């Protein structure tokens, strides 16, 4: 069963009215509650497989937020909190959501994420954090996400990634970091030994990257086979151009700025 908590999709209905629908976008049966939530509800039925709370007024997720309802979410594989007003997530906020595979937190107002923000999500495969206002990530923000394959951090304000932030993600396949404020990216954010058989795919276009020795490792990583990117368009160079210079990546200069370099990098 799919559960939707929404007011926008229930025009003309009282706030307390419920409806059971068979015309869910993804098929199956929807149980729709026409509310405008300011906090997580406690009346989630047992056996629900997908919960969507898109477009509500939830602002914070504190430690243990799901403690009272996690027993009813043992079959839940998708949880949507996108398009809310969430500006803070505490450590252990998601403890108990052991079956959730996809978590949607995009289009909120997050500015930072603490260490252990996503503890208690051993099955999580896809995490959507795009279109927030994130500037800071703790080195342990994504700790223990052993099943995470896809991480979308597109369109935030991230200017720096701490060392080791992705090192504990053995299943990681794709990372989107495009449309942020990264001027450099250190090799030690990844654990290259985890991707010896299948490269991690990185999208990092539209960042103000500086072409110096701090990013030259990406060229070597692609050659070594543990990192992959795609050119932004057909015929683009294998490596990012160093704008307004004759220097190429194989001859990279430690003092050379090239703020437009990132636009050539795409994930597969």
N, C-alpha and C positions, 0 to 999 in steps of 0.2 A: 504493500500500500504506500502511496505517496501522500505526504501531508504538506499542505501549504497554509502558512499563516500570512495573510495579506489583506489589505484593505483596498488597495488600488485596483485590484482585479474584481472587486465586488461592488460595482457602482449601485447606489440606491439601496443597499442592504443595511440593516441595523448592525451595529458593532458586535452584537452578541450572537448573530445568526450563524449557523453552520450549514454546509451543504455537501452532499456526497455526489461526485461527478464521475462519469465514465469517459469523458473526452479529454483526458490528460494529454499534454503535448507529447509525452514519451510513452503513451499507452497505459493500460491498466486503470486502476481506480484511484481517484484523488479524493482526499478528505480535506475540504477547504474550510478554514475558520477565518471569518472576516473580521480581523482585529488589526489594531495598530499597536504593535508590541513595543514596550519600553524596556522589557527584561525577558529573559527566557521563560517560557510557559512551563507549568508543571503537569499539564493534562495531555501529554503526548501518549497516544495509545501504544500498547505492546505490539511488537511485530512490524512496525513501520520500517520501510526500507529506504525511503528518501524523505528528507525534511528540508523544506525551503522557506526561509524567513526573509526573503528579499524585500527591500523597500520598507523596512520598519524603522523604529526610532531607538534601537538598542545602542548604548553608548560604551559600556564597559563589560569585559569578561574577566571576572576575578577568579582566584584560585578556587577550584572545586565548583565552578559554575554549573557543571553537569551532574554533580553528585546525586541529586534527588531524582533525576530522570534517566540516568545512564542505564538502570536496570530495564527500562522500556526501549532502549536503543541498541540492544545486542544484535539486531538484524539490520541496523541502519548502515548503508554503504556510502551515502552521499548526504552532506549537510551544507546548506547554503545560508550564509549570513551576509551576502553581498548587498550593496546599496543600503547600508544602515549608517549609523553615525558613530561607529566604533572608533574610539581614539586611544584605547588602552587595553592590553591583554596581559594578564599576570601569569607568572610561572604556574604550571599545573592547571591552567584554566580548562584544558580539554581532557583531563584525566577521566577515564571511564568509557571513552568512545573507541573501544577496542576494535570495532569492525569497520569504522569509517575509512573509505578508500579515497574519497574526493572531498576536499574542504574548500569552500568558496568564501573568501574574505576580501575580495576585490571591491573597489569603489566604496571605501570607507575613509576614515580620517586618521589612520594610524601614522604616527611620526617616528616611532621606534618600536623595537621588539626585544623583550628581555631574554636572558638565558632560560632555557627550559620552557619556552612559550608553548611548545607543541609536544610536551611530554604526555604519554598516555595514548599515543596514536600509532601503535605498532603496525597497523595495516595500511596506513596512509600512503597512497601512490602518487596523488596529484594535489598540489597546494597552489592556490591562486591568490596572489597578493598584489596584483597589478592595480594601477590607478588608486594608490594611496598617497601619502605624503611622507613616506619613510625616508629618514636621513641617516639613521643609525641602526645597526644590527649588532647584537652581542655575539661574541665568538661561539657561544653555546646555544644560539637561538634555535638551531635545527638539530640539536643533539637527540640521539636515539630514534631518529626517523629512518629506520633500517630498510623500510620498503619504498621510500620515496624515489620516484622515477622522474617526475616532472615538477619543476619549480618555476613559477612565473612571478618575477619581480619587476616586470615592465612598468615604465611610466611612474617612477617614484622620484625621490630626490637624493638617492644614495650617492655619496661622494667617495666612500671608502669601504672596503670589505676587510674585516679583521682576519688575521692569519688563522688558517685552519677551519674557517666557517663551514666549508663543504667536506671536510676530511672524513667525517663520520657518516657519510651517506653512500654505502656500498652499492646501492641499486641505482644511483643517479644516472640518468640518460640525457636529460635536456635541462638547460638553465636559460631563462630569458632575463637579460639585464639591460635590454635596449631602452633608450629614452630615460637615462638616469644622468648623473653628474660625475661619473667616474673619469678621473684624469689618468689613473694608472690601475693596474690589476696585478697583484703579486701571484707568482706560481704556487705559493704555499697556501692559498685558499683551497686548493684541491689536493687530493691524495692520488698522485698519478698511478700508483701501483694497483689501485682498484679498477682501473680502466684499461688494463693491458690487452684484453681481448675485444673490447668494444669501446670506442672513444666516447667521451662525454661531449655532447653537442652544445655549443655556446652561441647565443645571439647577443651581441654587444654593440650593435650599430647605434648611432646617434648618442654617443657619449663624447665628451671633450677629451679623448685620450691624447696623451703626449707620447710621441714616438721616441722612447729612450730605452736604455737597457732594462728598465723595470718591466717593460711589456714585450721585449724581444723574445722571452721564453715561449710566447705563444707560437712563434714561427717554429721553434725547435719542437714544441709539443705536437704540432700538426705533423711534422716530419717523423717524429717518433711514434705517431699513431694513437696517442691517447686523448687528443683533442681534435675536434672537427668544427669547421665553420663553412658557410656557403657565401660566395660573393653576393652582393646586394642586387646585381643585375648581370645579365649575360655579357660576357666579355670583360668583366672586371678582373683586376689582377689577382693572382693567387694570394698575395699578401696585401695588407692595406697600403695604399699610396701614402707617402709622406708629402703632404700638401705643400705646394709652392717651393719644392726643392728638387734636386736631382738625385737625392739619396734614396736608395731602395732598402727594403728590410734586410737583405743579406749583408748590407754595408751600414747597418743602423748606427747612428751617432748618438752618444749619450746625452748630448746637449740639444738635440733637435726637437723642436715642438711641431706637432702636426695635429691640431685640434679636430680635424675632420676625418682622421683615420678610421674611427670606429664605424663610420657609415658603410664600410665595405664588408663588415663581418656579419654573418648570419648563421643561425643554427639550422641544422638539417631537419 
